[in-house]
């Protein structure tokens, strides 16, 4: 029986060229875990949405990605807290718009009488323009040019806040996707967690296999 002595290496002991080869061969190794990471992000986004007045559940948030023209992220919502939305908007770049609305004589009546929801209008895609804000109110408000004007301004502000949130969430999701496929991310995993042994050329050693 022939006995051969083979020198084996841990990943960090291999030369840089061989490390690069191993990483490139495994660059997609974490993609199966992306849904788990996306669900974690969704949990964080639900908190942000609630702060912004959009009371949603996980299934209200949908996305597709990441390199096609129709990709994007959107959410639907059947319960919008207008007061919370105004407070959020005032703190996130819309101070002038909120202050202007609050000075309007009919603002309190409109705000108290009109409910808004976010509904899906396009089902083929889930990007930010596949949903829209709509009024969801019984005819309890006496409509005048003044109340209509305030309602339109309030609608436009809710819609803009919605779009801003969709953009921000999708950017965070896309960054996570890109990071999981980055060379540095995968290499760091091999350096920190890989317990395999390798031949000098980078071939993984399997015990009992010639």
C-alpha positions in Angstrom: 0.0 0.0 0.0 1.4 3.3 -1.1 1.6 6.1 1.5 1.7 9.7 0.4 2.2 12.8 2.4 0.2 15.8 1.3 0.5 19.2 2.8 -2.8 20.8 3.5 -3.7 24.4 4.1 -6.3 26.5 5.8 -7.8 29.2 3.7 -5.8 32.0 5.3 -2.6 30.1 4.6 -3.1 30.0 0.8 -1.5 32.6 -1.4 -3.6 35.5 -2.6 -4.2 34.2 -6.1 -5.5 30.9 -4.8 -7.7 32.6 -2.3 -9.1 34.8 -5.0 -9.9 31.7 -7.1 -11.8 30.1 -4.2 -13.8 33.3 -3.5 -14.8 33.8 -7.1 -16.0 30.2 -7.4 -18.2 30.8 -4.4 -19.2 34.4 -4.9 -23.0 33.5 -5.0 -22.9 31.3 -1.9 -25.0 33.6 0.3 -27.8 34.3 -2.2 -30.0 31.6 -0.7 -29.9 33.5 2.6 -31.0 36.7 1.0 -34.7 36.2 1.8 -33.8 35.8 5.5 -31.9 39.1 5.4 -34.7 40.8 3.5 -37.3 39.7 6.0 -35.1 41.1 8.8 -35.1 44.4 6.9 -38.8 44.3 6.5 -39.2 44.0 10.3 -37.2 47.2 10.6 -39.1 48.9 7.9 -42.5 48.2 9.6 -41.3 50.2 12.5 -40.3 53.1 10.2 -43.6 52.9 8.4 -45.5 53.0 11.6 -43.5 56.1 12.7 -44.5 57.7 9.3 -48.2 56.9 9.9 -48.4 53.8 7.6 -49.7 50.9 9.8 -48.6 47.9 7.7 -47.9 44.2 8.1 -45.0 42.2 6.6 -47.0 41.0 3.6 -47.9 44.6 2.6 -44.3 45.1 1.5 -43.2 43.7 -1.8 -40.0 43.9 -3.9 -38.3 42.5 -6.9 -34.7 43.0 -7.9 -32.3 44.0 -8.9 -31.3 44.8 -12.4 -34.4 44.9 -14.5 -36.3 48.0 -15.5 -39.4 47.0 -13.6 -37.7 46.2 -10.4 -38.4 48.1 -7.2 -40.2 48.1 -3.9 -43.6 49.2 -2.8 -46.1 48.8 0.0 -49.8 48.9 0.4 -51.6 50.2 3.5 -55.2 50.2 4.6 -54.6 52.3 7.8 -52.8 55.6 7.5 -52.5 57.8 10.6 -52.5 61.3 9.0 -51.3 63.1 12.1 -48.4 60.7 12.5 -47.6 61.2 8.8 -47.6 65.0 9.2 -45.3 64.8 12.2 -42.9 62.5 10.3 -43.0 64.6 7.1 -42.2 67.7 9.1 -39.0 66.1 10.5 -37.9 64.7 7.1 -37.7 67.5 4.7 -41.3 68.7 4.4 -41.5 71.3 7.2 -42.7 74.1 4.9 -45.4 71.9 3.3 -46.7 70.8 6.7 -46.7 74.3 8.2 -48.5 75.6 5.2 -51.2 72.9 5.5 -51.7 73.7 9.2 -52.4 77.3 8.5 -55.2 76.6 6.1 -58.6 77.4 7.6 -60.2 74.1 6.6 -57.2 71.9 7.5 -58.6 70.5 10.8 -61.9 69.6 9.2 -60.2 67.9 6.2 -57.7 66.0 8.3 -60.4 64.7 10.6 -62.8 63.7 7.9 -60.7 62.2 5.1 -59.0 58.8 5.3 -56.3 57.7 2.8 -55.1 54.3 1.8 -52.4 52.9 -0.4 -53.6 50.5 -3.0 -52.0 48.4 -5.7 -52.9 49.6 -9.2 -50.4 47.5 -11.2 -50.0 43.8 -10.4 -47.3 42.8 -12.9 -44.7 44.9 -11.1 -44.0 45.9 -7.5 -42.0 49.1 -8.1 -43.0 52.4 -6.3 -45.3 53.5 -9.1 -47.3 50.2 -9.0 -49.3 51.5 -6.0 -50.9 54.9 -5.3 -52.6 56.8 -2.5 -56.3 57.1 -2.7 -59.1 58.6 -0.6 -61.2 56.1 1.3 -63.8 58.3 2.9 -67.6 58.4 3.1 -69.0 61.7 1.9 -69.1 63.4 5.3 -67.1 66.5 4.4 -68.9 69.4 2.8 -66.8 69.8 -0.4 -65.8 73.4 -1.2 -62.9 74.7 -3.3 -61.1 75.3 0.0 -61.5 71.8 1.4 -60.7 70.2 -2.0 -57.5 72.2 -2.2 -56.4 71.1 1.3 -57.3 67.5 0.5 -55.3 67.6 -2.7 -52.3 69.0 -0.8 -52.6 66.4 1.9 -52.9 63.7 -0.7 -49.7 64.9 -2.5 -47.7 65.0 0.7 -48.7 61.5 1.7 -47.8 60.3 -1.8 -44.4 62.0 -1.6 -43.6 60.5 1.8 -44.7 57.1 0.5 -42.3 57.4 -2.6 -39.5 58.6 -0.4 -39.9 55.5 1.9 -40.0 53.2 -1.1 -36.8 54.7 -2.5 -35.0 54.4 0.8 -36.1 50.8 1.5 -35.2 49.6 -2.0 -31.8 51.3 -1.7 -31.1 49.5 1.6 -32.2 46.2 0.1 -30.1 46.6 -3.0 -27.0 47.5 -0.9 -27.6 44.3 1.1 -27.8 42.3 -2.2 -24.7 43.8 -3.6 -22.7 43.3 -0.3 -23.6 39.6 -0.1 -22.1 39.1 -3.6 -19.0 41.3 -3.0 -15.6 39.8 -3.1 -14.6 41.3 0.3 -17.8 40.0 2.0 -17.3 36.4 0.8 -13.5 36.5 1.4 -14.1 37.6 5.0 -16.4 34.8 5.6 -13.7 32.3 4.5 -11.2 34.0 6.7 -13.5 33.9 9.7 -15.5 30.8 9.4 -14.2 28.3 6.8 -12.8 25.2 8.5 -12.1 23.3 5.3 -8.6 22.1 4.4 -7.2 22.8 0.9 -4.4 21.6 -1.4 -1.9 24.2 -2.5 -3.8 24.8 -5.7 -7.1 25.6 -3.8 -8.8 22.3 -4.3 -10.7 21.3 -1.2 -9.4 18.2 0.5 -12.0 15.5 1.2 -10.9 12.8 3.6 -10.8 9.4 2.0 -10.9 10.7 -1.5 -7.8 10.4 -3.7 
